[in-house]
Amino acid sequence: MTLNQLRAILREDTLRLVEELSDAVRTSPEVIDGWADAVEDARPVVRDRGFEEAEARPGGAARPAP
């Protein structure tokens, strides 16, 4: 996804967070952790219920085996 595509779909505050994350990724794992800590305190955390359900299945399979 290009920056222009992101600009078209994200609000300005969310776009700023994405840009900050992109900068952190280019820097170091420690900077990423710092970004995550700051954002988690300022924004609601999105839970991936599908992932959580998959972990609850025996063997952690995301889909039942055929």
TAHU-V237148 format. One record per backbone hydrogen bond with DSSP energy under -1.0 kcal/mol. NH is the residue of the N-H (numbers start at 1). CO is the residue of the C=O. If there is no record, write none. Layout:
# TAHU-V237148
nh={NH;NH}
co={CO;CO}
This chain:
# TAHU-V237148
nh={6;7;8;10;15;16;17;18;19;20;21;22;23;24;25;26;27;28;32;33;34;35;36;37;38;39;40;41;42;43;49;52;53;54;55;56;60}
co={2;3;4;6;11;12;13;14;15;16;17;18;19;20;21;22;24;24;28;29;30;31;32;33;34;35;36;37;38;39;47;48;49;50;51;52;57}
